[in-house]
């Protein structure tokens, strides 16, 4: 209702138009459907559920996700 999704899409499109990589993540599956190429944060960053204070992502250096994150200009 306040234009958050609209603004996120606009920013993502602007950065993508500059031939840069943008990752759109959200906290819920439903919210991720509203974003271009959106995924849940726990899925994209391989965060185990349930999440607790000591949780961390499970992305290895030889993982394709690691390479993608290094090349990413913006995470929304």
Long-range contacts (C-beta under 8 A, 24 or more apart in sequence): 5-34, 5-35, 8-35, 8-76, 9-35, 9-36, 11-74, 11-76, 12-36, 12-74, 12-76, 15-73, 15-74, 18-73, 20-73, 20-74, 21-68, 21-71, 21-72, 21-73, 21-74, 22-72, 22-73, 22-74, 22-75, 22-76, 23-68, 23-69, 23-72, 23-74, 23-75, 23-76, 24-76, 25-75, 25-76, 35-76
